[in-house]
Amino acid sequence: MADTLPTLASLDMQPYLVEGELPSGLEGKVGIYAIFDAAEALQYVGYSRDISIGLIQHLVRCPEQCHWFKFYTVTRPSRTLLDEIRNAWLAEYGTVPPGNGDQQLAWEKPIDAKVFMTDEERDEIANAEPAQTNKLLKKLARRVEAEVKAKVEARGAQMPIKFNPKLKEQGVLALK
């Protein structure tokens, strides 16, 4: 089966954004993708049950690194097959890209706004009454959300980005 897997080199490089939007036709498609920066250096290899949702999540989490991508769709979802392709692509590339290595959490997990707290915010939350903590975390999340949206817009994205409001109370930004 290994000889039927697509090589990374055999796939066409696609622009991440076309007129401010992800290229059409990826919605609801199961597959694997490789994300490249502006210099076309591989940054991350991942897979998703909906490639378009995966690409949006990565654009929000790591906007500066999302300039190009390659993808391959599968008709029958199989984690085993997708893992096999990912491992083959990583081996083909020769080194582990940052998003699959030391920066994996930034690429794969919701944004933890608490990481971006100022000393003033940290003190305010530490000294707050328990009833006020969620309000302060939500305020922090909104500040970080504005910064994230500004970075995504600076990349030229024009699609709406909405975060789960319930998770903001925990200081977490996860796409809705």
NORVENBEL-V159379 format. One record per helix or strand of 3 or more residues. SS is the DSSP state (H for helix, E for strand). FROM is the first residue (numbers start at 0). LEN is the number of residues. If there is no record, write none. Layout:
SS&FROM&LEN  SS&FROM&LEN
//
This chain:
H&1&3  H&7&3  E&30&6  E&41&7  H&50&11  H&62&3  E&67&6  H&78&15  H&97&3  H&103&5  H&112&4  H&118&8  H&129&25  H&164&4
//
